[in-house]
Amino acid sequence: MNNKYLDCIALTIAIIGAVNWGLIGFFSIDLVSFIFGNMSWISRIIYAVVGVSGLYLITFYMYTGGSAHAKE
């Protein structure tokens, strides 16, 4: 998979999603809903893209697992 650009984009989107969840947890502020409306079509797309990015980042575990076995 080794696509650095896709990895960086997915990581950036996941970080933005994590910051949004942090705002929800600490201050009860949903930034996506505040900017784009509560469950509007664009906010649903943003939530879906963040979710897909998170699922893609699960593949990072294969990178770490593969590199640890290769060094031994």
Secondary structure as UniProt FT lines:
FT   HELIX           4..27
FT   HELIX           31..36
FT   TURN            38..39
FT   HELIX           41..57
FT   TURN            58..59
FT   HELIX           60..71
//
